């Protein structure tokens, strides 16, 4: 006897179960704001403003100086939708569940999750830190154990929590990294697992999980010649290009971006390039004391040759004019006029952008699409691990066609760009 007829609810559940094993990044980003969206009828444009942690300043002595606190927030907007179509007959729906899942559901879920993963990993272009392993000619080479340890140390410098740190590597970078690190890990059980599988294990080098992902971005550094200098002017910046006074750095629209004025740039900068400014150093984000380490910033948008300003993340927030600690302070000094703007890496170099990050650096929210009725033949919707998926079979009477589709609706946002560190590897692997 044939199996019970496979309906769309069953197809949706199969798809979510397959999805669980398809992409580790999707499973290891913050999902805590998803519940703030409506559970039914989610639509493009729905927005929740995600409040970021407040940043008070400690004052020595008995006298209290009330601090004017303006809460920062990042908009999380439902702005992305992907779908794919499935093609099968009524007879196909009578197949055994495992055969049906393998033949029809798995390929559809693979392309949907791949699209979501590629979109989500695009946020890594907003990570503001980079640690390279280089040769004597300043070419990027395969990361060593020291490269990964320093990347993890940078997360600590940025006060990222010690737990929930993960690393994402593309397959070739992982193979090169494993080859370079084989036999260096302890305990012996971990070494055996790595040697048998050829894959990075979990909880190595202070990282909770090492994950392979073939959607890792391949990035080319801009052609900037490294000779531009700062003018000393810094403003807040929003993605729309609106410039507002520095005093409004905590504005809801974009509290973690700045616009630095510079002399004419010779050669362009690409979004995702990492820069430093001579004399501008990191601070301990709790004590606001200088760490004497150049502060790294990520270029937030492409900058053309000849431009006189650079949008950067995170925001460049110096001490108060009297030298006292400032709310949300990120650096020990504002850039002085004539300070050189330096790019990390070689102009025009192409690398794979592997990275280590904290789970709370970015957030993802999927919402439930409407359960359609009427002309619909069948509609199924379910949620697993916070991922909502809908499967819909419809009938188009005028052309006498029946079709089935799967849909995802979601939003994503970068919350803490300094809680991610790029660890690039070369693209020239001898092929």
Phi, psi and omega in degrees: 000142179290160177295165172300143182304127181280116181263177186291331176295320177295319179299317180298316180295321175300314182299317180293322178295321178292319181301324182305327184261007189264324187215120184283327181299315181301326181281343188237046168235162182297136179233014191288347183261359182298324184294346181280351176268152179300144182277349181227141174068033177301148184215161178301135177103342176300135186225140170236131176273113183276115180283130178269161181301143174288161185225088180280167177240132177278135181241129182283141175107181185274339184279130179268131174247099185306132182261129178282109186258121175247116183291139177265151177208155179241130178287128173252107188248133174286101189228000186233138178218135176231147176216161174213155182256150175242145180231115178202161182263170176300324178297322179299330182290351178264002177294162172299146187304317183293323178292320179296316180298317182293319186280322189243316188284313184303312180299323180291317179294322180302315182287325178294310181294324177298319178295316178298314182297317180296322178292315181294319182291343174300336177296339180296341174292350178260358175292137192258004180240153179211135174233124183247151165253127188230160173266187184293344179260013179067024173275143176290132176235175184305133179301142175259177176300324179294324178300312181292323178295319178292323176298317178296323178296325178297321175301321177294321177301329180269010177064029172288142179300147184292328180278164174063040172258134184227157177238137178243125179229144173284162188304317181291322178294322178296317180299316179295320181292316179299317180300323181281339185251356183305133177085355183268348187269157178223139012276180185300326180300321178295319179300317181297317180298318180294316180295322181288316188269336186069017183238151174294141178271190179263158175054049175246142178055034177079012182252134183292326182204138176252124189232134177272137181208118182274013171259009177307135187287138169262121190238141174249125176293145180295175184268009181308137186269000175078018184253353181292153180232153179286151175266344183103347181271134178224131177232162171287157186218140174244157182301339179279353180095000180289127179260130179233160182300153181300332180296343179259028183301337182266016179303148185300322190300315184199082186278359185237032178227145177228162176239113180260134178274137184220167171291169182307130180276132175258110187090148186272165171245141179259146174306129184104344174296148180251132181232161168232164177235123184306129179089358180252112188245161175294156169236157167293122188290348177268307184272342183069015177278145181295141175261359179056032177239128180307130177285130178262143177230149175259138176287121189278335180217157176303139179238121184281154174301136182096350180292159181238018176206153181228121174280132186225159172226146351289178180298142177270102184238108182274178174296168174297164184299335178272005179089355179284160182296142181251153174299136178063020182301135181241340184225164182272350182197146171287153179294136177271158178298129180096355178292133185284142175262118187250139175260140179271116183112174181269140177302131176079359182290139179252126182221161170273133188264069171295159181203157171244139187209164172263143185305327183274006178294324181222159184229152181225138176223123171255148182236158181283122171286157182299140171280104187280138176235189179091248182287355180289137175281318182201141179221129178232143180214139179206169183223130177221129182054032178083002178259121180260131182228139176237137174242129187228126172252130186229162179234127179255098187301312184303329180248004176053053181234137173245133181225159178231140182223152171245141183225144170235137176229128188202171172223158181216158179202147172270122181263319183223091183298335180276000176265026174219142181230122177284132175237089188285155173226156184289154176268346180275098182252022178085011180277000000 
